[in-house]
């Protein structure tokens, strides 16, 4: 079983920055992709950014140019640098990892970390 733990959320003023971190642990052979998703109250969970094992990245249009995703394969970690934050970025942010373990392929979610952008 693979566990993901996120950190780095909090309250920030519009225009500010936050850096989210997520680390995977457990029985892992390899991780193919890691990503960040977010869910605002009353809305569905949407992708924010994804990074693959070949460092290919994809971003939601709403965060392009403001957010940067990166990963550290040695630590099974993924990061999300969020700059120029807007009130509409307020949401619960979830980390996701897809890869291969002893039992086959897996897809795991973290518990979420709250990001609130408000003055």
Beta strands, then each sheet from edge to edge (+ up, - down):
strand 1: 2-7
strand 2: 10-12
strand 3: 18-26
strand 4: 30-39
strand 5: 46-52
strand 6: 57-59
strand 7: 67-72
strand 8: 77-82
strand 9: 91-101
strand 10: 104-109
strand 11: 113-117
sheet 1: 1+ 3- 8+ 7-
sheet 2: 2+ 11+ 9- 4+ 5- 6+
sheet 3: 2+ 11+ 9- 10+
end
